[in-house]
Amino acid sequence: MSLITLAVVLVVGNPAIAQETTVTLNAEKNAVSFTLDASFHTVHGSFRVKSGAIRFDPSSGVASGLVVVDATSGATGNKKRDRTMHRDVLKSGRYAEVSFTPTHVKGKILPQGESKVQVEGILKLLGTDHPITLPFDVQITGDEVHATSQFTVPYVQWGLKNPSNLFLHVADKVELSIAAAGKLSPAAAVR
C-alpha cells in the first residue's frame, strides 16, 4: 500500500464504517434514573424507556431518531411523593412521555471498543422542546452497544414546578443518569 493510499484511508476512514448506522435500543435493558437533592435527604428514582432508535452518519455526525421515556413510570419508592411528582411536577396524566430527538453526534464512535461523544438534540418535556447536549461513554462489542450518560436538567428553569413547601426545600435542578443498551446495524451507504 502506498503512502498516499494509506493517507486516504486514514483521512476518509473505513468505508464499512462510513455509512449511516442505526442503534435500536432494547427497552428492557435501558434505565433512566434521577437524583434530586432535598433538605432532609436525597431523592432517588427511575423511569422506564418505552422505545428508541437512533440513526447517525459517522462521517458527518448528522443524527435522527427518537427515544421515548414513559413519564408515568416515574417512581421514587414513596407513594405520596410520587403522586406529587406526577400530578404537580411532571403532569404525567397529560404528558405521558418525555422524548429525546438526536440531531448531531460530536466525536468519533469507534467501530469496536470505547468512545466518548456528545449527542446534541431536543428533549421534549411537558410538550416543550429544550435543546440539550448529552455526553455519552459508548462501548461497542460486535453489534452490541452500551452507552452511559450523566447530565443535569434545570427543570424549574424549563417551566416545571418545584415541589418545595414550607418544611421541605428541593433543588431546582435534577441529575439524570442513562444506561442504554441496543443493537448496532448499518443502514444505507453514505453517498
GIDA-V101692 format. One line per field, one symbol per residue. phi: phi as a letter, one per 40 degrees, with the letter a starting at -180 (. if undefined). burial: b if it has 24 or more other C-alpha atoms within 12 Angstrom, else e. A space follows every 50 residues. Layout:
# GIDA-V101692
phi = ???
burial = ???
This chain:
# GIDA-V101692
phi = .cccccccccccgcdcccadbbbbccdcbbabbbbbcbcbabcbaabccc aaabbabdcbgcbahabbbccccdabgbdcccdcdcccccfcccbcbbbb bcbabbhccccagcabbbbcibccbfgbcbcabbcbcbbbbgbcbbabab abbcdcccgcccccadbbbbdcbbcbbbbbaabbacbcccb
burial = eeeeeeeeeeeeeeeebbbbbbbbbbbeebbbbbbbeeeeeebbbbbbbb bbbbbbbbbebbbbbbbbbbbbbbbeeeeeebeebbeebbbbeebbbbbb bbbbbbbbbbbeeebebbbbbbbbbbeeebebbbbbbbbbeeebbbbbbb ebbebeebebbbbeeeeeebbbbbbbbbbbbbbbbbeeeee
